[in-house]
Amino acid sequence: MHIKNSIYMITLLILLGCIKAYEPKLKNDSVQKYVVQGGVSSIEGYQEVSVSLTSSVNQPEIIGVSNCQIKIINSQNKEYSLTEYERGKYKVWMSQESLVAGLSFKVRVIVPEGDILESDFEKMPKGPPIGDVYYEIEEIQTNNPYSSPLGIRFFTNLQAYENQSRYFQWKLTETWEYHSDFPIEYYYDGQVHQVNPPDTSQMVCWTSLPIREIFTLSTTNLSENSFDAFPLNFVRNNTSRLAVLYSLWIEQFSLTQNAFTYWDQLRQNSTQDGGLYASQPIAIRGNIKNISHTNKSVLGYFQASHLATKRIFVKPPDDLFMDFNHMCDTILLEHGFIELSPRDYPAYLMTIDGQMSMFHMTVGCVECASRGGTTNKPDFWPAR
């Protein structure tokens, strides 16, 4: 028996030694493709188009293409020339009378190499205003019984007429105010300095970020062109977003069917899970073509849409427990300033009962901008 067991173990070890982890080689696309993204909306203002090149899968980046000649053309053959305001980003101001539902629009791009990239015409649909936007406290159930994220979920109600679009997309931008814990009063940089009166200018910050999640809805299979409680973004209670004041900027786009299909497929791609081979990614086709070389594919979409916007503000919910890291740590200097080195300067010191202490505070305790925001108050932020 012992001999048989030994032979079995030796055979097993040999087999295991021959097994190699399979690491698929994902080839980089050797041919860069142009990406054209943008459109016109129903609101007077700057209409924008971006032109970029695809990048390596291993080193993703936005490669903006400068010096393009770009025109937006409507179905009445009126042309609007765009100007570059940032590398690969172009814009043109269009008045309200130029952005009428029922008109069709396309974009034509001439890249520096001379290729002409052109979209199909898109007819601007009619659309409704944004309905109510509100939130509810929510606990997300996960497969981990010890991890159930808690926070607030935003919702919106849609109410559209029958002669309006039945295809919708929402883009969201969040902004929140947050504070550092202490003003700057004492600091050490080889010698002790007192700031009198204490400097509070670094205590209040704001951060503004686009929400990357894609939200789409079609009401084509519903008896009415309406939908109650469509779920939007979720904000967890373990961040500083809800600590002082939170704002959500909502853009509701009423789309054509083709534009909706494009964005909905992007949404499905972005939410796929289950591993590399769980589902074959959708080959997403936009509406841009290379007129000069029809064998060269172009990525992206140019759309015409009805746009409605709304901004809401949310104070800290009374019935939501907040559990976030203030990014502020204190360290007792038991042996005095000798524990500090020049790389710690300026070393901020905590004030206790109006007196300087030997507690060294990390920069996040006094400089809120060190946590990624800015002390510049947004124009839309309410007065304190």
Legacy VTK file of the C-alpha trace (Angstrom):
# vtk DataFile Version 3.0
C-alpha trace
ASCII
DATASET POLYDATA
POINTS 384 float
0.000 0.000 0.000
2.804 2.365 0.891
4.459 1.730 -2.491
1.202 2.366 -4.376
0.598 5.576 -2.446
4.126 6.758 -3.159
3.746 6.063 -6.866
0.412 7.917 -6.870
1.901 10.972 -5.137
4.909 11.081 -7.466
2.626 10.847 -10.544
0.393 13.627 -9.189
3.364 15.912 -8.540
4.654 15.340 -12.067
1.269 16.180 -13.571
0.909 19.289 -11.454
4.378 20.376 -12.442
3.363 20.181 -16.093
0.316 22.408 -15.645
0.844 26.043 -16.572
-1.545 28.879 -15.897
-3.128 29.996 -19.159
-2.503 33.676 -19.724
-4.210 34.831 -22.900
-2.166 37.201 -25.022
-4.393 40.135 -25.811
-2.844 41.737 -28.862
-2.762 45.483 -29.133
-4.545 46.837 -32.176
-1.665 47.680 -34.488
-3.855 50.086 -36.473
-5.069 53.127 -34.609
-8.661 54.129 -35.223
-10.206 57.565 -35.101
-12.815 58.175 -32.420
-15.358 60.940 -33.065
-17.776 61.757 -30.267
-20.249 64.606 -29.795
-23.493 66.065 -30.998
-25.993 68.871 -30.845
-28.643 69.349 -28.183
-31.816 71.408 -28.040
-30.325 73.990 -25.642
-28.650 77.120 -26.999
-24.936 77.139 -26.308
-21.700 75.503 -27.309
-22.074 72.246 -29.216
-18.980 70.073 -28.945
-17.166 67.370 -30.887
-14.020 65.513 -29.853
-11.590 63.699 -32.132
-9.058 61.233 -30.780
-7.113 58.085 -31.634
-7.456 54.714 -29.976
-4.627 53.808 -27.625
-2.938 50.610 -26.496
-4.991 48.221 -24.355
-2.058 48.049 -21.944
-1.588 51.815 -21.783
-5.032 53.404 -22.204
-5.004 57.161 -22.726
-6.859 59.849 -24.602
-4.886 60.849 -27.705
-6.543 64.039 -28.908
-6.187 64.952 -32.583
-5.471 68.629 -33.230
-5.849 70.751 -36.359
-8.975 69.053 -37.662
-11.472 70.885 -39.857
-14.915 70.210 -38.432
-18.360 71.312 -39.558
-21.834 70.524 -38.269
-24.300 70.506 -41.177
-28.077 70.535 -40.864
-30.708 69.193 -43.247
-31.156 72.705 -44.676
-27.470 72.691 -45.729
-26.500 75.294 -43.154
-22.966 74.778 -41.899
-21.379 75.583 -38.534
-17.570 75.539 -38.289
-16.025 74.415 -35.010
-12.862 75.786 -33.408
-10.387 73.861 -31.290
-10.317 75.016 -27.659
-8.294 72.133 -26.225
-6.265 69.375 -27.819
-8.741 67.221 -29.769
-11.794 69.148 -28.502
-13.806 71.477 -30.726
-16.884 73.655 -30.208
-19.239 76.106 -31.868
-21.953 78.338 -30.421
-25.403 77.642 -31.838
-28.463 79.783 -31.123
-31.826 78.433 -30.049
-33.422 78.997 -33.463
-30.771 76.708 -34.994
-31.648 73.846 -32.661
-35.198 73.010 -33.622
-36.800 69.594 -33.145
-37.355 67.962 -36.525
-34.128 69.272 -38.079
-31.444 66.719 -38.882
-27.724 67.176 -38.251
-24.479 65.485 -39.196
-20.792 66.141 -38.604
-17.974 66.203 -41.126
-14.371 65.957 -39.924
-11.277 66.393 -42.072
-8.292 65.086 -40.132
-4.765 66.475 -40.720
-3.894 63.475 -42.950
-6.756 64.443 -45.250
-9.244 61.652 -44.515
-12.878 62.741 -44.357
-14.898 61.293 -41.477
-18.636 61.840 -41.668
-21.680 60.784 -39.673
-25.165 59.903 -40.798
-27.866 62.544 -40.385
-29.570 62.451 -36.987
-33.044 63.946 -36.568
-33.468 65.928 -33.362
-36.440 64.465 -31.448
-38.840 66.138 -29.070
-38.446 65.351 -25.401
-39.914 66.034 -21.962
-38.491 68.031 -19.061
-36.900 66.149 -16.183
-39.402 64.874 -13.658
-38.928 64.675 -9.907
-35.475 63.672 -8.682
-35.237 62.260 -5.168
-33.363 59.706 -3.084
-34.021 56.812 -0.752
-31.736 55.175 1.782
-30.646 51.813 0.433
-28.578 48.851 1.539
-27.059 46.906 -1.326
-27.195 43.156 -0.872
-24.024 41.326 -1.888
-22.755 37.750 -1.818
-20.615 38.738 1.160
-22.799 38.740 4.306
-20.258 40.998 6.029
-20.328 43.632 3.294
-23.619 45.345 2.492
-22.898 48.897 1.318
-25.215 51.485 2.826
-26.022 54.861 1.298
-28.598 56.706 -0.779
-29.949 55.868 -4.240
-31.224 58.629 -6.509
-34.308 58.144 -8.661
-36.123 60.144 -11.307
-39.643 60.013 -12.703
-40.170 60.221 -16.463
-43.357 61.630 -17.953
-43.379 62.154 -21.734
-46.042 62.700 -24.363
-46.761 60.167 -27.087
-45.306 62.431 -29.799
-42.005 62.658 -27.909
-39.028 60.331 -27.948
-39.248 56.956 -26.239
-35.460 56.617 -25.896
-33.562 58.252 -23.045
-30.124 58.587 -21.530
-28.991 60.331 -18.349
-25.562 61.807 -17.686
-24.732 62.796 -14.128
-22.139 65.022 -12.465
-21.704 65.075 -8.710
-20.274 67.898 -6.615
-19.807 67.884 -2.887
-18.469 70.153 -0.173
-16.187 68.753 2.492
-14.079 70.211 5.308
-10.734 69.680 6.943
-10.868 69.254 10.715
-8.636 72.087 11.923
-7.410 75.561 10.891
-3.698 76.230 10.526
-2.510 77.727 13.818
0.896 76.274 14.682
3.467 74.636 12.444
7.119 73.687 12.604
9.704 73.962 9.794
12.887 74.102 11.850
11.286 76.587 14.171
7.794 77.026 15.566
5.419 79.488 13.867
2.090 80.718 15.148
-0.568 81.889 12.685
-2.723 84.520 14.334
-5.585 84.620 13.679
-5.728 80.924 12.677
-5.859 80.364 8.910
-9.219 78.847 7.955
-8.790 79.373 4.210
-7.832 75.728 3.654
-10.731 74.209 5.569
-13.542 74.210 2.967
-13.241 72.395 -0.365
-15.348 71.164 -3.251
-14.897 68.245 -5.602
-16.783 67.788 -8.867
-16.677 64.554 -10.880
-18.615 63.027 -13.768
-20.327 59.766 -12.888
-19.026 57.172 -15.343
-22.002 54.866 -15.130
-24.291 54.868 -18.194
-28.051 55.158 -17.608
-30.441 54.341 -20.464
-34.165 53.645 -20.743
-36.570 52.762 -23.553
-40.335 52.962 -23.060
-41.166 51.295 -26.394
-42.505 48.191 -24.650
-44.584 50.163 -22.148
-48.209 51.140 -22.643
-47.400 54.771 -21.792
-44.401 56.951 -22.427
-43.594 57.211 -18.735
-41.620 55.488 -16.007
-41.674 55.933 -12.232
-38.636 55.624 -9.961
-35.934 55.045 -12.571
-32.760 54.312 -10.548
-29.746 56.559 -10.944
-26.477 56.661 -9.005
-25.790 55.272 -5.554
-23.757 57.278 -2.991
-22.184 55.321 -0.165
-22.072 56.491 3.432
-18.360 55.698 3.756
-17.196 58.734 1.775
-17.242 62.434 2.631
-19.700 63.140 -0.195
-22.719 63.367 2.105
-20.960 64.939 5.104
-21.794 68.611 4.407
-23.692 69.230 1.168
-24.017 67.132 -1.983
-25.219 68.241 -5.400
-26.273 66.179 -8.406
-26.421 67.705 -11.895
-28.709 65.682 -14.150
-28.714 65.850 -17.949
-31.577 63.981 -19.600
-31.155 63.274 -23.310
-34.090 62.274 -25.487
-32.526 60.236 -28.281
-33.186 58.659 -31.642
-33.489 54.880 -31.696
-30.042 54.488 -33.269
-28.374 56.684 -30.651
-30.144 54.790 -27.871
-28.927 51.458 -29.287
-25.354 52.751 -29.303
-25.437 53.978 -25.691
-27.343 50.962 -24.412
-24.780 48.612 -25.925
-22.033 50.650 -24.281
-23.919 50.308 -20.993
-24.150 46.546 -21.405
-20.432 46.313 -22.135
-19.541 48.413 -19.112
-21.635 46.287 -16.729
-20.557 42.839 -17.906
-19.115 40.654 -15.177
-18.194 37.053 -14.643
-14.685 37.040 -16.049
-12.941 37.284 -19.378
-14.932 34.565 -21.160
-18.325 34.905 -19.424
-19.795 36.872 -22.305
-18.643 37.931 -25.734
-18.458 41.744 -25.813
-20.822 43.452 -28.210
-19.258 44.875 -31.362
-20.550 48.422 -31.046
-21.207 50.202 -34.328
-21.491 53.986 -34.326
-22.682 56.245 -37.118
-19.305 57.650 -38.260
-17.674 56.493 -41.498
-14.377 57.159 -43.212
-15.539 58.532 -46.565
-12.004 58.602 -47.979
-11.148 55.009 -47.090
-14.252 52.929 -46.568
-12.192 49.965 -45.351
-11.033 51.956 -42.313
-13.506 51.815 -39.420
-14.218 54.818 -37.208
-15.477 54.623 -33.642
-17.905 56.914 -31.859
-21.282 58.525 -32.409
-22.627 61.942 -33.380
-26.117 62.529 -32.016
-28.902 65.077 -32.079
-30.927 65.092 -28.883
-33.423 67.007 -26.811
-31.708 68.023 -23.577
-33.302 68.801 -20.226
-31.298 69.584 -17.082
-31.834 69.828 -13.352
-29.664 70.362 -10.270
-30.562 69.202 -6.795
-28.860 69.609 -3.403
-28.862 67.080 -0.580
-28.038 67.823 3.054
-26.701 65.030 5.285
-29.633 62.613 5.729
-30.730 62.521 9.378
-31.391 58.786 9.345
-28.191 57.701 7.574
-25.167 56.767 9.684
-22.009 58.306 8.244
-18.868 56.177 8.474
-16.042 57.757 6.480
-12.351 58.410 7.030
-11.608 62.084 7.673
-8.067 61.560 6.306
-6.695 63.159 9.474
-4.167 61.437 11.733
-2.254 62.790 14.716
1.075 61.558 16.026
2.436 62.390 19.480
6.032 63.630 19.258
7.212 61.900 22.438
10.809 63.002 21.913
10.040 66.452 20.554
10.793 67.992 17.182
13.796 65.722 16.673
11.304 63.152 15.359
10.528 65.413 12.396
12.607 65.690 9.236
12.554 68.375 6.513
10.321 66.176 4.371
7.628 66.667 7.039
7.762 70.475 6.758
5.571 72.318 7.335
4.649 70.029 10.241
1.260 71.158 11.527
0.742 71.029 15.293
-2.556 70.557 17.071
-3.920 73.217 19.394
-5.390 71.973 22.666
-7.182 74.369 25.034
-5.740 77.308 23.104
-2.158 76.097 23.453
0.232 74.422 21.067
0.595 70.696 21.685
3.194 68.176 20.583
0.705 66.316 18.394
1.819 66.375 14.779
-1.154 66.479 12.373
-1.083 65.033 8.873
-1.675 67.489 6.048
-5.234 66.232 5.524
-6.171 67.616 8.942
-5.725 71.227 7.824
-5.516 71.313 3.998
-8.698 69.931 2.478
-7.304 70.343 -1.057
-4.744 67.620 -0.274
-7.664 65.185 -0.575
-8.199 66.052 -4.231
-10.592 68.999 -4.224
-10.284 72.748 -4.583
-10.962 75.710 -2.330
-12.621 77.548 -5.231
-16.345 77.646 -4.536
-18.499 76.686 -7.574
-20.652 79.485 -8.963
-23.813 77.443 -8.459
-23.114 76.643 -4.807
-25.596 78.184 -2.354
-24.494 80.876 0.105
-23.637 79.638 3.571
LINES 1 385
384 0 1 2 3 4 5 6 7 8 9 10 11 12 13 14 15 16 17 18 19 20 21 22 23 24 25 26 27 28 29 30 31 32 33 34 35 36 37 38 39 40 41 42 43 44 45 46 47 48 49 50 51 52 53 54 55 56 57 58 59 60 61 62 63 64 65 66 67 68 69 70 71 72 73 74 75 76 77 78 79 80 81 82 83 84 85 86 87 88 89 90 91 92 93 94 95 96 97 98 99 100 101 102 103 104 105 106 107 108 109 110 111 112 113 114 115 116 117 118 119 120 121 122 123 124 125 126 127 128 129 130 131 132 133 134 135 136 137 138 139 140 141 142 143 144 145 146 147 148 149 150 151 152 153 154 155 156 157 158 159 160 161 162 163 164 165 166 167 168 169 170 171 172 173 174 175 176 177 178 179 180 181 182 183 184 185 186 187 188 189 190 191 192 193 194 195 196 197 198 199 200 201 202 203 204 205 206 207 208 209 210 211 212 213 214 215 216 217 218 219 220 221 222 223 224 225 226 227 228 229 230 231 232 233 234 235 236 237 238 239 240 241 242 243 244 245 246 247 248 249 250 251 252 253 254 255 256 257 258 259 260 261 262 263 264 265 266 267 268 269 270 271 272 273 274 275 276 277 278 279 280 281 282 283 284 285 286 287 288 289 290 291 292 293 294 295 296 297 298 299 300 301 302 303 304 305 306 307 308 309 310 311 312 313 314 315 316 317 318 319 320 321 322 323 324 325 326 327 328 329 330 331 332 333 334 335 336 337 338 339 340 341 342 343 344 345 346 347 348 349 350 351 352 353 354 355 356 357 358 359 360 361 362 363 364 365 366 367 368 369 370 371 372 373 374 375 376 377 378 379 380 381 382 383
